[in-house]
Amino acid sequence: MSSAATLRDALKECEPELLPIFLARLHSHQVKRFFDDWSTFAHSHQLPPLTAQGGGDWTTWLLIGGRGAGKTRAGAQWVRGMALGIPPYASQPCGRIALIGETEHDVREVMIEGVSGLLSVHGRLDRPEWQPSRRRVVWPNGAVAQAFSAEEPGSLRGPQFAAAWADELAKWRHADAAFDMLQFALRLGARPRQAITTTPRPIALLKRLLADPRTAVTRAATRANALNLAPAFLDTVVARYAGTRLGRQELLGEIIDNRADALWSRMLIEACRVDAAPPLVRIVVAVDPPASSGKGADACGLVAAGRAEDATIYVIADETASGLSPAAWSAKAIALWRRLAADALVVEVNQGGDMVRAVMHETDPAVPVVAVRAHRGKWLRAEPVAALYEQGRVKHAGTFSELEDEMCDFGLDGLSSGRSPDRLDALVWAVTALSFGAKDGPRVRGL
């Protein structure tokens, strides 16, 4: 087994669970060759296809995969290949590249400095320099990659590129606007191209890309990259979510659309989406506290909404968090209340009402709180709120991916993907407080 091609062929034929045994039998120089040559050990889904689904040359490479399927590594290797002119990525170096992530933090921590990011996939001789103050990566050959946040679509006006890597597109708050600006910026070279790596969500933009004949698509489930994942992750997380709608989306990389018994549909939510809320005459922050704290506990639902002059309600924030102590989620809720200059905190007190009272008093005894108690099931409480959406009386000011996933997977059993819909519970309380109380809002009383 002297040649790289022979080693590559043997690895491709090896079953994933037998790879550790196979590698243990190799000589040290063969193991080094294995890890130095990306094309040797990359999965087929991590390499760009030769043609688009229409049979021609592709403009967009769309890599859809589950969590941990190796999407980030594939994107980073693609950018490296483009910048250095490495076949099959490029026949010559690509001088100008765009890097777009959900936020500036994601671009830096995941796409550039992450364990599978750009800096990690280079050797000592060709490693680029990351210049955070200028938000760009510079290679020794002069190629430059600029970093952009999808939160600021306008920042893509002006620059021009020959290639782009967009990560987690389905999570972008302003997906359509940022993607459109990127298309106008891809205007250098003979064939501008873009690679998109994302865990799927049934957003309209992703569906359009899948239908585009100029798109080349590769897919992978989480288990395709099992060799590089912690066994405990596969044994616990995969086992816990296997077969659920959330598991099919996050682990198998499937695009899960509407369920027949859901109160909300993706189409309905998209019809209720706006870029920003108008001036709001009343704002509330709704809190759905977890019954317990610590590992494995439900999340603390934390959603803010406001009512405009015309009585339309706008959802403006979802800061639901898991694993927080009562003091921590109370402080987080009050911080959001202060930041939004909200009128009241709406807090469910079914679970541990006395504890909630004590926690809120300790954090800030002056905060105005509306104590609410559930007397009906989750489905019955949510029905009138869903009706407001159908009437166009509730809008989403932006995108709230995880909240919207819960809404579209909320069934008659009162669960979403088999779990308590904590974000949805908080949403229902917020909209209810703004819609079904007195004209000036529900009466505020201290706890």
Beta strands, then each sheet from edge to edge (+ up, - down):
strand 1: 60-65
strand 2: 96-101
strand 3: 129-131
strand 4: 136-138
strand 5: 144-149
strand 6: 163-167
strand 7: 193-198
strand 8: 215-220
strand 9: 273-274
strand 10: 280-288
strand 11: 301-308
strand 12: 313-318
strand 13: 344-348
strand 14: 369-372
strand 15: 394-397
sheet 1: 3+ 4- 5+ 2+ 6+ 7+ 1+ 8+
sheet 2: 9+ 15+ 12+ 11- 10+ 13+ 14+
end
